[in-house]
């Protein structure tokens, strides 16, 4: 069986300053516990404009306009640096402004749960009509909009969750049930955001890579929310709902959950489904989380810097049959943190990094790039969480030293040569391993690198069902150009050539 | 230190007495280790948790400090902590921890 390949990817960000204030859990919790706090008063002054968010170097990296190598040339902190003439559209995706995204929330809403004010709808309709990926069919789903007083009535009397733009209420997300907490307005709001940002990532994947949506057979959605009602809280299925909006009429799908590790779990699942021949084209997709907006806002405000967690993230990756061109997913080089692995950092890194390498008789230095938790250190360092990717690279390098594959004095060079700076927003699953898949594909097709290891880790204990941690990894490798078909054909050709030679040889005897 | 851990430390100290409790930390950097050490000696510096204003003065060490390292089996230490010892800024952690102990620990040993 031939390995599957990574055929394309899409990466999107959405600038959501009002959602930072009204939907991020750090802020909603503060409003309950300490409504008059200095933090809540100061926070609005620390929000960035859309243009500042677009020109922010890590964000330009996320959508593929600059490479991680280029990003590392910028001296930290990055929040006071700008990419000149930064474009909202990039090689892999885009950075969408909040108003257009609110319009998209209405577009993806098939149960009439999102209500938007009339004039807002007409403004945003004009903007979305100019968006290259939003078709007329999608625009029509915006409808006409409603009167503001009706929206206010929903908020005041029926517990609808307000939608803000530029500090004003311009709509609401209505509850889908009057008793069921899994269908209340808060949950529906979060779920529609996941669906809309996931759909935007899918649209970018399809468009940027010229993929026919009808060719998609299966979709795996791997964000961190759950949709369902009181009888099945995580019933699902974001995957199929995203496929429906984006025209994947031949696809079905399912949701995979595993905290931040879910995208890498999903990548391995997709690779296995394609390699087994079950499906030809599988998309792994995830939308973003409003809850995590402004998660470290208190530290950012305290340090008098902008609140950098002002974007939702989304991504989509297409895994397809081996085409002899795109990089393969080595399902024989998979690492996993098992129930019995243990929780020490050493045990974790061994299970995720060196166990799969040992299967292929490889050294730590044989992998060109490691894509770990690619959290942007501009966000995490001021919050006291350090530089997450660098810590991971140091741990991988240190294990290399222990395995005598690396001199101790080479540790920092290892971090530099086999690592990268983090550029992904701290949206849990979004930074986990997958942000590099797009760059890795390009670098392998161009012959710049041969291999990368995609590593996802997840904090399962947050769900209180187990104290365990989790993680999986898979090696992505440059395609050697041999597909199963070409290998088969060449074997057949050789047989024919041998047969012909035998006949020619035999005929010489008969001639004599 | 999160609120749940503060509660655990407080409960264990109430039950066994401060002289019978040692806190071993695994924080990844000096500053975070110092904050946790301060919490279990001088009280929660953020005044948010059960140890706010509670001066337990406990013995507290980081796992990479010699006081802890020399007490455990060298092979087990190497297997569990050897890699992280290479990664962490051990000197910075020891300095931070020593400062906190000298200022706030009730036990002079």
Boltz contact constraints between the chains, C-beta under 6 A:
constraints:
  - contact:
      token1: [A, 344]
      token2: [B, 80]
      max_distance: 6.0
  - contact:
      token1: [A, 345]
      token2: [B, 84]
      max_distance: 6.0
  - contact:
      token1: [A, 346]
      token2: [B, 83]
      max_distance: 6.0
  - contact:
      token1: [A, 394]
      token2: [B, 87]
      max_distance: 6.0
  - contact:
      token1: [A, 395]
      token2: [B, 87]
      max_distance: 6.0
  - contact:
      token1: [A, 398]
      token2: [B, 83]
      max_distance: 6.0
  - contact:
      token1: [A, 398]
      token2: [B, 86]
      max_distance: 6.0
  - contact:
      token1: [A, 398]
      token2: [B, 87]
      max_distance: 6.0
  - contact:
      token1: [A, 399]
      token2: [B, 83]
      max_distance: 6.0
  - contact:
      token1: [A, 402]
      token2: [B, 83]
      max_distance: 6.0
